[in-house]
Amino acid sequence: WPPGQATDLAARMVSEKLVSVLGQPLIMDNKPGAGGTIGSEFASKQPADGYTLLAGSSGPISISPNVQKVAYDPLKDFAPISLLAVNSYVLVVNPSVPVKNVPELIALLRANPGKYSFSSSGSGASSHLASVLFNSMANVSAVHVPYKGSSPSVADLVSGQVAYTMETVPGVISFVKSGRLRALGVSSAKRSTAMPELPKEPSGNTPGEYAEFLRRQNDRYASIVKQAGLKLD
């Protein structure tokens, strides 16, 4: 993942603690692209000597191997060490998009099939599938624009190159707070503690398709994994 992406941020927070525990520095080696599968493939090819750990997430570990061909087997090449974080997705739009809530976005997209575009952190990434699920359940059509990670995806959303995306709270909260992005809702039935102003459940005028999307609670995880052959004392 690129610097600033949710998995990267979670790994950096943990690495600060690991440095003091292990007594040696840790180097963050970001390898963005292909929804996290490039970095995962690199980690799978490293010796199982404890010097390389992978900050993995639901996209390259759980989703991509089931929807596209990857050069690693997450069950044979990796073994979990610890869960780092669980994040909900936020549906965000560029402020130039003339909508204030989810029903208005759905109505706009239905009235203009194929006109608007949405970004993701890469084809097959969890943000991509979350957006596709939303589009499918809302019965709307939009153009997918994949990027090499969340940071460039969000950057182009802020600049207005795309209309909307599904992204984790850490990846967009600063832009929402500054008014450079508009948040419409979270991909969970529970209210976000970081963005409590967003509705925790569908309102009376929320289309039934999106209400069902919320009930599915489309969260993502970030974790630390090791090579399968590495033994931990």
HUHUSUL-V958904 format. One line per field, one symbol per residue. phi: phi as a letter, one per 40 degrees, with the letter a starting at -180 (. if undefined). Layout:
phi = ???
This chain:
phi = .cdgcdccccccccccccdcccgacbbcbcbchfggcccccdccccccbgcbbbccaccccbcdccbacbcabccccbacbaccabbccbcbbcdcccbbacdccccccccbcgccbbbacicgcccccccccddcccfbbaccbcbchcdccccccccgcbcaabacddcbccccccgcbbcbibcaccccccbcccccacccbcddccdcdcccfccbbbabbbcdcccbc
